[in-house]
């Protein structure tokens, strides 16, 4: 849980900027105290051992870890109403993306498929009113401001890398 607090508090906007090619990081989306409160709310909402956590990766995957933090913040949002099974489903999908990207070279086709499933699930939860969409300052001009937009943007980048349309980001 301490690792998740650290991720949310210290890497919010900068990591999305790295993944999307911007070199000017913005300020984190929340203070350390807000991150701790957010994680406490998550623990109260779904249980202390029920969170999205891809764990340590061999390769640096900053955008993926940032998405993890934003997703945990959305899960902990007071407007969210998820059970542990739903959180674990989101976690499994994000872990599949991490597994695909944490290889040398990354397997962008697998990351594209797994991230598509993640986007579909996040979208369905939002549409049913079960997952809140707290907003964050965009990590770069025109960048995403909520977890669904961030997940869609990363999915698009990983799929473009799979097609060979762009050089793939490392995360």
Steps between C-alpha positions, in 0.01 A plus 500: 500500500790739571623446144163597360498815713843587371398445140190713527671777691823533306447393142160620394548731205868456422466136401224562247712776353790259454279240334351746256819675402467822696805618686327753724351329803215661687437502869364183657124472505478469875702555815648220709226552757232475232659181366502347848137600549416357157662167586326495837169552321588218259577267790173593669304462176629166374738359762865555581627217279275584207663758275650532156871426534715372214798470732861560410595481134837415350478780245395852590134530408414850623173548312372163612580573865341843463184341360505265800506799735220683318292183497543450875402863554184448290418181693541686829286794383187542714282468189642154425326185621710199403532166673830320538428269207461796267824654626683170457367476144644844421825396669524181293455695176759759596741222604454341155600830342801521732606147410482580129699821536755372752683293242793578276374585247149585621216308338279787391240271337431341839506839673252631244259213563530505878471878520193486275336264747597736784353803319178308431464404866576850629250643252230252603555575871481875434185463287331300777598764756719258695833674433543870559712718274690747716689748287872568508703783355608395150858370512576689179303749288196322359571191712245280674324626811337179625583130517276402207658756267847394618424131445362573152803710407749237611300226328512699177877548531567132570277395209673748269835350606362150431402610149840662450343845460725650766804393692355341810526665836671292769188512716 
